[in-house]
């Protein structure tokens, strides 16, 4: 469920780490067959793949625990989950990912100065909210008031939840009226939501 160019970048990193047999789902071509069995390891690139993960695990694959590859920290931890599972030496791993980490940190500098200390409120929309909130809190210095998400698979997003500040309100489901009331009472600097709420808020 990634753009081809992103798949290519990930595959290049895995190859540099010595992990050669990597497949992506869905495959680029309907003719590609991906063998899944007891020797397969699964690394989710998106947090909303509960059913996909369940079906692959039923075929014997082992899911690696990792955050969503979002931001420098999340992407590094995601890659390390694969590297560690394949016995890659930490020094080799650090050398392979160093340039990407440095580039990501530089790219964030401008945004960090604008977002540090800003209070953010996430409404449920895509299931990306826990990962986005973790990224915003830890890599931009924003203060997270509430993280709303339409569905919360705690097993899949456990690394995201563990990395959030302890005082963050977490809301599952879409109870718009109560969430709008909490948002108005909190008066955040930035609201992250879908267009259905964005237009009325504006």
C-alpha positions in Angstrom: 0.0 0.0 0.0 2.9 2.3 -0.8 3.9 4.4 -3.8 6.3 2.6 -6.1 9.1 5.1 -5.4 8.7 4.5 -1.7 8.8 0.8 -2.1 12.0 1.2 -4.2 13.6 3.4 -1.4 12.7 0.9 1.3 13.9 -2.1 -0.8 17.2 -0.3 -1.4 17.7 0.3 2.3 16.9 -3.4 3.1 19.3 -4.5 0.4 22.0 -2.3 1.9 21.3 -4.0 5.2 21.7 -7.4 3.6 18.0 -8.3 3.7 17.4 -9.5 0.1 14.1 -11.4 0.0 11.6 -8.6 0.5 8.1 -8.4 -1.1 5.5 -5.8 -0.9 1.7 -6.2 -0.7 -0.2 -5.5 -2.8 2.2 -6.5 -5.5 2.8 -4.1 -8.4 1.4 -6.6 -10.9 -1.4 -9.0 -10.5 0.9 -11.7 -11.9 3.3 -11.5 -9.0 2.8 -14.2 -6.4 4.0 -13.6 -2.9 4.7 -16.8 -0.9 3.7 -16.4 2.8 4.4 -19.1 5.4 6.0 -19.9 8.7 9.3 -18.4 7.6 7.7 -15.1 6.6 8.1 -12.0 8.7 5.5 -9.2 8.3 6.3 -5.5 8.8 3.3 -3.2 8.5 3.9 0.2 6.8 0.5 1.6 7.6 -1.5 1.4 10.9 -4.9 0.6 9.3 -4.0 -2.9 8.0 -5.6 -4.9 10.8 -7.5 -7.3 8.5 -4.5 -7.7 6.2 -2.2 -8.5 9.1 -4.7 -11.0 10.5 -4.9 -12.9 7.2 -1.2 -13.0 6.7 -0.6 -14.1 10.3 -3.2 -16.9 9.8 -0.8 -18.2 7.1 2.0 -18.5 9.6 3.8 -15.2 9.3 5.2 -13.5 12.3 4.4 -9.8 12.7 7.3 -7.6 13.7 6.4 -4.9 16.3 7.3 -1.4 15.0 5.8 2.0 14.8 4.6 3.4 11.5 7.5 4.7 9.3 6.5 8.3 9.7 9.1 10.9 10.7 12.8 10.2 11.3 12.2 8.4 14.6 9.4 6.2 13.4 11.1 5.3 10.2 14.4 4.5 12.0 12.5 2.3 14.5 10.5 0.6 11.7 13.7 -0.2 9.8 15.5 -1.4 12.9 12.6 -3.9 13.6 13.5 -5.6 10.3 17.2 -5.3 10.8 17.1 -6.7 14.3 14.9 -9.6 13.2 17.5 -10.5 10.5 20.5 -10.2 12.9 21.9 -7.0 11.3 24.7 -5.5 13.4 23.7 -2.2 15.0 26.8 -0.4 13.8 26.1 -1.5 10.2 22.5 -0.4 10.5 23.5 3.0 11.9 25.9 3.5 9.0 23.3 2.5 6.3 20.5 4.8 7.6 22.7 7.8 8.8 22.3 9.9 5.7 18.5 9.5 5.6 18.3 10.4 9.3 20.4 13.5 8.8 18.3 14.6 5.8 15.0 14.1 7.7 16.3 16.0 10.8 17.3 19.0 8.5 13.9 18.9 6.8 12.1 19.2 10.1 14.1 22.1 11.5 11.9 24.8 9.9 8.7 23.2 11.0 9.9 22.5 14.5 10.4 26.2 15.2 6.8 26.9 14.1 5.2 23.9 15.9 7.1 23.6 19.1 4.7 24.3 22.0 1.6 24.5 19.8 -1.4 22.7 21.1 -2.9 20.1 18.6 -6.2 18.4 18.6 -6.7 15.3 16.3 -10.2 14.3 15.2 -10.8 10.7 13.9 -10.4 10.3 10.2 -7.9 7.8 8.9 -6.4 5.7 11.7 -3.1 7.6 11.1 -3.8 9.9 14.1 -1.8 8.0 16.7 1.3 7.9 14.4 0.9 11.5 13.4 0.4 12.6 17.1 3.6 10.6 18.1 5.5 12.3 15.3 4.2 15.8 16.1 4.9 15.4 19.9 8.3 13.8 19.6 9.8 15.4 16.5 8.3 18.9 16.4 7.7 19.5 20.1 4.0 20.1 19.7 1.7 19.5 22.6 -1.0 17.0 21.9 -4.4 17.7 23.6 -6.4 14.8 22.2 -5.9 12.0 19.7 -9.2 10.8 18.1 -9.1 7.8 15.7 -12.0 5.9 14.1 -10.6 2.5 15.1 -7.8 1.6 17.5 -6.0 -1.7 17.2 -3.9 -1.5 20.3 -1.7 -4.4 19.3 -0.7 -2.7 16.0 -0.4 0.9 17.3 1.2 -0.1 20.7 4.6 1.5 19.8 2.8 4.7 18.9 0.8 4.8 22.1 3.9 4.0 24.2 5.7 7.0 22.6 2.9 9.5 23.3 3.0 11.8 26.3 1.1 10.1 29.2 -1.4 12.9 29.7 -2.8 12.7 26.1 -6.6 12.0 25.8 -7.2 9.1 23.5 -10.7 8.8 21.8 -11.8 5.9 19.6 -14.8 6.1 17.4 -16.6 9.1 16.0 -18.7 10.9 18.6 -18.5 14.3 16.8 -20.6 16.3 19.1 -18.7 15.4 22.3 -15.3 15.8 20.5 -16.3 19.2 19.1 -17.3 20.3 22.6 -13.9 19.1 24.0 -12.1 20.8 21.2 -13.8 24.1 21.7 -13.2 23.9 25.5 -9.5 23.1 24.8 -9.1 25.9 22.3 -6.1 24.3 20.5 -3.7 26.2 18.2 -4.2 23.6 15.4 -7.1 21.2 14.6 -6.3 18.1 12.5 -9.5 16.8 10.9 -11.3 15.7 7.7 -13.1 18.1 5.4 -16.4 17.2 7.0 -15.4 19.0 10.1 -12.8 21.4 8.6 -15.4 23.5 6.7 -17.7 24.0 9.7 -14.8 24.9 12.0 -13.5 27.4 9.5 
